[in-house]
C-alpha cells in the first residue's frame, strides 16, 4: 500500500511510524493493497481554514478526511493485478490540536496522532459517528484496530 506523508505543520512527528500505522490499519481493514493514502500534517491556521471551508465550523479541528475513490473499489475479496489503483483519499492531521488533546487524555502526542489518523482512515472507509449506533460501531472498530496496533508494536519492540 502506498502511503504518502507530508508534514507541513512544523511539528516533530515520526513519519515512518505514521506510515507503518496507516499500512497496519489499511491491512486490518482489508483494503486493497493497491490503494493509495495521503496523510498531511498542518498547523492550526491551515487546519482552521480547512475546517471553515469544508465543515463550516470555526477553529482548528484535530482531523479531517477527504475521500477520493469509492470504497467498494478498494475492498474486493480478491484484488487482481488488473485492478486500477484506488486513491483512498487524504487524512489531514493537526499536531498542535493533537498535543492539547493528548495532554488532556494523559497520553503521548504520538498516541493521539495514531488515534486521529486511524479515525480519519475509518472515515475514508465509510464509517461515521453522526448517529449513536454509528458512533458505537466506529469507536469499536477504532478501538479494536488500535489495540491490535499496540499489541503488534509491543511484540516487535520497535514502536
Rosetta blueprint (number, residue, H / E / L):
1 X L
2 X E
3 X E
4 X E
5 X E
6 X E
7 X E
8 X L
9 X L
10 X L
11 X L
12 X L
13 X L
14 X L
15 X H
16 X H
17 X H
18 X H
19 X H
20 X H
21 X H
22 X H
23 X H
24 X H
25 X H
26 X H
27 X H
28 X H
29 X L
30 X L
31 X L
32 X L
33 X L
34 X L
35 X L
36 X E
37 X E
38 X E
39 X E
40 X E
41 X E
42 X L
43 X L
44 X H
45 X H
46 X H
47 X H
48 X H
49 X H
50 X H
51 X H
52 X H
53 X H
54 X H
55 X H
56 X L
57 X L
58 X L
59 X L
60 X L
61 X L
62 X L
63 X E
64 X E
65 X E
66 X E
67 X E
68 X L
69 X L
70 X L
71 X H
72 X H
73 X H
74 X H
75 X L
76 X L
77 X L
78 X L
79 X L
80 X L
81 X L
82 X L
83 X L
84 X L
85 X L
86 X L
87 X E
88 X E
89 X E
90 X E
91 X E
92 X E
93 X E
94 X L
95 X H
96 X H
97 X H
98 X H
99 X H
100 X H
101 X H
102 X H
103 X H
104 X H
105 X H
106 X L
107 X L
108 X L
109 X H
110 X H
111 X H
112 X H
113 X H
114 X H
115 X H
116 X H
117 X H
118 X H
119 X H
120 X H
121 X H
122 X H
123 X H
124 X H
125 X L
126 X L
127 X L
128 X L
129 X L
130 X L
131 X L
132 X H
133 X H
134 X H
135 X H
136 X H
137 X H
138 X H
139 X H
140 X H
141 X H
142 X H
143 X H
144 X H
145 X H
146 X H
147 X H
148 X H
149 X H
150 X H
151 X H
152 X H
153 X H
154 X H
155 X H
156 X H
157 X L
158 X L
159 X L
